[in-house]
Amino acid sequence: MNIDLSKDELAFQEEVRQFFAEHYPEDIRRKRNEGITLSRDDMIRWQKLLNERGWFAVNWPVEYGGTGWTPVQKYIFANEMAAINAPPLVAFGVKMVAPIIYTYGSEDQKQRFLPDILASNVWWCQGYSEPGSGSDLASLKTRADRNGDHYIVNGTKTWTTLGQHADWIFCLVRTSSDVARRQEGISFLLIDMKTPGVSVRPIITIEGDHEVNEVHFEDVRVPVENLVGEEGKGWTYGKVLLQHERTNIAGVANSQYRLDRLKEKTAQAIHGGKPLLEDRNFVRKLSALEIELKALEFTELRTLASVAVGAAPGPESSLLKIRGTEVQQSLDALMMEAAGYYALPYIPAQYDLDFPDDNRIGFGTETSTSLRYFNNRKASIYGGSNEIQKNIIAKHVLGL
């Protein structure tokens, strides 16, 4: 694989850098660099800026508003986004449900939903997991019973990320139990969160953040026209969506950014009378992680090349998900190790602006380093647990 950038690709890289230098909002930059949680408005404002430039729907077909970029251009863009520590795009609309709609949806659904997703006018969330139905998603129990020109939906979805902000939710629901295989009775339904009978209950995660929720449906009436594709084919559509999600979860460019910042910090931080980056045991672990990340980067490039010629991400998305999340968690562990005492969840002195010791490793305060460590323990579970991904690889790659 040739990884040298051409003259045109270098020009594109410079164009992206110039745009970010001129248009990346300073208040969002400050929040990101100080580890402050962005508001809903912050994230939407950034996405609208990208869309105005035509750089939001990176993977969409051109006819629906996509960029038409080559895999290398997408790779460059992702790396430049990471280099400025830009907010990750909220994936549920633009990267997850939109590909299902423009691939399997009706023309009316495409015209109704895609423009608002592109303009970030509508916030989507994902309704897959349920209490007791996570890795074994085919056991889901949320029902959608046909009643004339509506479905009546009852059940509960859980771990619904950022559902407190959402206008719409895309759901896998059971429309039939009289099937030979459980997967055959599942359909893909789009539900307005403002519909009577929909309620959202927060779940506070271990680091104290309101990131996920339970969403309850009680006799929720959903028009039949909100069914995507064929009834009973939702499992097929859901698997395609999960392949896109797993590719996004890998987070290669962002991990490279974090690794570079860690190396910069540890070159300055003094531990035991010398820079931490001169500690041979620490450097050994850092080097091993850097090698793993480089290998992951090449796998991502191969996946981008496959998508560029019209293919959906295949089993390689499971490889990306496994190794990507393991790299993220290894980075968290190295951040914690490097931070040492300062990674304790709360040290009053770290909030003292006159505190003289600046040997701090993480982003913002060291509290954010430990909280990120706690939060990211879930990375190897969501999007399909890594154990399930290994089963997928065994079946579809190794033929076992």
KAVEN-V632727 format. One record per residue. N is the residue number from 1. RES is the residue in one small letter. SS is DSSP state (a for helix, b for strand, c for the rest). PHI is phi in whole degrees, 0 to 359 (none if undefined). Layout:
<<N:RES:SS:PHI> <N:RES:SS:PHI>>
This chain:
<<1:m:c:none> <2:n:c:273> <3:i:c:251> <4:d:c:284> <5:l:c:280> <6:s:c:283> <7:k:a:299> <8:d:a:294> <9:e:a:291> <10:l:a:295> <11:a:a:295> <12:f:a:297> <13:q:a:301> <14:e:a:293> <15:e:a:298> <16:v:a:296> <17:r:a:299> <18:q:a:295> <19:f:a:297> <20:f:a:296> <21:a:a:299> <22:e:a:267> <23:h:a:238> <24:y:c:290> <25:p:c:299> <26:e:a:294> <27:d:a:292> <28:i:a:289> <29:r:a:302> <30:r:a:297> <31:k:a:299> <32:r:a:297> <33:n:a:289> <34:e:c:260> <35:g:c:72> <36:i:c:270> <37:t:c:297> <38:l:c:284> <39:s:c:278> <40:r:a:303> <41:d:a:296> <42:d:a:301> <43:m:a:294> <44:i:a:293> <45:r:a:299> <46:w:a:294> <47:q:a:294> <48:k:a:295> <49:l:a:298> <50:l:a:295> <51:n:a:293> <52:e:a:300> <53:r:c:273> <54:g:c:83> <55:w:c:240> <56:f:c:262> <57:a:c:273> <58:v:c:301> <59:n:c:261> <60:w:c:287> <61:p:c:298> <62:v:a:301> <63:e:a:296> <64:y:a:255> <65:g:c:113> <66:g:c:285> <67:t:c:277> <68:g:c:72> <69:w:c:286> <70:t:c:284> <71:p:a:304> <72:v:a:292> <73:q:a:297> <74:k:a:297> <75:y:a:297> <76:i:a:299> <77:f:a:299> <78:a:a:299> <79:n:a:290> <80:e:a:288> <81:m:a:299> <82:a:a:294> <83:a:a:297> <84:i:c:260> <85:n:c:56> <86:a:c:290> <87:p:c:297> <88:p:c:294> <89:l:c:293> <90:v:c:290> <91:a:a:282> <92:f:a:299> <93:g:a:275> <94:v:a:289> <95:k:a:255> <96:m:a:242> <97:v:a:284> <98:a:a:301> <99:p:a:300> <100:i:a:290> <101:i:a:293> <102:y:a:283> <103:t:a:266> <104:y:a:245> <105:g:c:284> <106:s:c:284> <107:e:a:298> <108:d:a:298> <109:q:a:295> <110:k:a:299> <111:q:a:291> <112:r:a:283> <113:f:a:258> <114:l:a:296> <115:p:a:300> <116:d:a:288> <117:i:a:294> <118:l:a:299> <119:a:c:272> <120:s:c:56> <121:n:c:277> <122:v:c:232> <123:w:c:260> <124:w:b:255> <125:c:b:225> <126:q:b:250> <127:g:b:246> <128:y:c:246> <129:s:c:297> <130:e:b:224> <131:p:c:303> <132:g:c:91> <133:s:b:227> <134:g:c:243> <135:s:c:297> <136:d:c:268> <137:l:a:294> <138:a:a:295> <139:s:a:273> <140:l:c:303> <141:k:c:240> <142:t:c:300> <143:r:b:255> <144:a:b:229> <145:d:b:262> <146:r:b:292> <147:n:b:219> <148:g:c:67> <149:d:c:263> <150:h:b:226> <151:y:b:259> <152:i:b:255> <153:v:b:256> <154:n:b:222> <155:g:b:149> <156:t:b:221> <157:k:b:249> <158:t:c:228> <159:w:c:56> <160:t:c:280> <161:t:c:294> <162:l:c:56> <163:g:a:297> <164:q:a:293> <165:h:a:263> <166:a:c:283> <167:d:c:266> <168:w:b:224> <169:i:b:228> <170:f:b:260> <171:c:b:230> <172:l:b:268> <173:v:b:227> <174:r:b:269> <175:t:c:257> <176:s:c:204> <177:s:c:251> <178:d:c:270> <179:v:c:223> <180:a:c:288> <181:r:c:238> <182:r:a:305> <183:q:a:297> <184:e:a:287> <185:g:a:260> <186:i:b:252> <187:s:b:234> <188:f:b:250> <189:l:b:235> <190:l:b:256> <191:i:b:232> <192:d:b:288> <193:m:c:291> <194:k:c:272> <195:t:c:295> <196:p:c:305> <197:g:c:101> <198:v:b:266> <199:s:b:225> <200:v:b:238> <201:r:b:241> <202:p:b:290> <203:i:b:243> <204:i:b:268> <205:t:c:279> <206:i:c:301> <207:e:c:270> <208:g:c:88> <209:d:c:258> <210:h:b:264> <211:e:b:249> <212:v:b:237> <213:n:b:211> <214:e:b:257> <215:v:b:242> <216:h:b:252> <217:f:b:239> <218:e:b:233> <219:d:b:51> <220:v:b:277> <221:r:b:269> <222:v:b:239> <223:p:b:303> <224:v:a:301> <225:e:a:296> <226:n:a:271> <227:l:b:284> <228:v:c:270> <229:g:c:69> <230:e:c:264> <231:e:c:296> <232:g:c:88> <233:k:c:255> <234:g:a:299> <235:w:a:298> <236:t:a:297> <237:y:a:295> <238:g:a:297> <239:k:a:295> <240:v:a:297> <241:l:a:299> <242:l:a:295> <243:q:a:296> <244:h:a:295> <245:e:a:298> <246:r:a:296> <247:t:a:298> <248:n:a:293> <249:i:a:297> <250:a:c:307> <251:g:c:57> <252:v:a:298> <253:a:a:297> <254:n:a:292> <255:s:a:295> <256:q:a:296> <257:y:a:300> <258:r:a:295> <259:l:a:296> <260:d:a:297> <261:r:a:294> <262:l:a:297> <263:k:a:295> <264:e:a:297> <265:k:a:294> <266:t:a:287> <267:a:a:287> <268:q:a:257> <269:a:c:290> <270:i:b:262> <271:h:b:230> <272:g:c:64> <273:g:c:86> <274:k:b:213> <275:p:b:301> <276:l:a:300> <277:l:a:292> <278:e:a:264> <279:d:c:284> <280:r:a:296> <281:n:a:291> <282:f:a:294> <283:v:a:297> <284:r:a:300> <285:k:a:292> <286:l:a:295> <287:s:a:293> <288:a:a:298> <289:l:a:292> <290:e:a:296> <291:i:a:295> <292:e:a:299> <293:l:a:292> <294:k:a:295> <295:a:a:297> <296:l:a:295> <297:e:a:301> <298:f:a:292> <299:t:a:295> <300:e:a:295> <301:l:a:298> <302:r:a:296> <303:t:a:295> <304:l:a:300> <305:a:a:297> <306:s:a:293> <307:v:a:296> <308:a:a:297> <309:v:c:260> <310:g:c:99> <311:a:c:275> <312:a:c:281> <313:p:c:304> <314:g:c:260> <315:p:c:301> <316:e:a:296> <317:s:a:296> <318:s:a:291> <319:l:a:299> <320:l:a:298> <321:k:a:295> <322:i:a:297> <323:r:a:290> <324:g:a:298> <325:t:a:288> <326:e:a:294> <327:v:a:296> <328:q:a:302> <329:q:a:290> <330:s:a:294> <331:l:a:297> <332:d:a:302> <333:a:a:295> <334:l:a:292> <335:m:a:300> <336:m:a:296> <337:e:a:298> <338:a:a:292> <339:a:a:290> <340:g:a:58> <341:y:a:305> <342:y:a:287> <343:a:a:275> <344:l:c:303> <345:p:c:304> <346:y:c:210> <347:i:c:231> <348:p:a:307> <349:a:a:297> <350:q:a:289> <351:y:a:265> <352:d:c:273> <353:l:c:297> <354:d:c:265> <355:f:c:300> <356:p:c:283> <357:d:c:271> <358:d:c:251> <359:n:c:274> <360:r:c:257> <361:i:c:259> <362:g:c:283> <363:f:c:267> <364:g:c:66> <365:t:c:276> <366:e:a:291> <367:t:a:303> <368:s:a:295> <369:t:a:295> <370:s:a:290> <371:l:a:294> <372:r:a:294> <373:y:a:302> <374:f:a:299> <375:n:a:296> <376:n:a:282> <377:r:a:297> <378:k:a:280> <379:a:a:300> <380:s:a:278> <381:i:c:250> <382:y:c:290> <383:g:c:75> <384:g:c:99> <385:s:c:303> <386:n:a:299> <387:e:a:296> <388:i:a:295> <389:q:a:298> <390:k:a:294> <391:n:a:295> <392:i:a:297> <393:i:a:296> <394:a:a:300> <395:k:a:280> <396:h:a:266> <397:v:c:255> <398:l:c:269> <399:g:c:71> <400:l:c:271>>
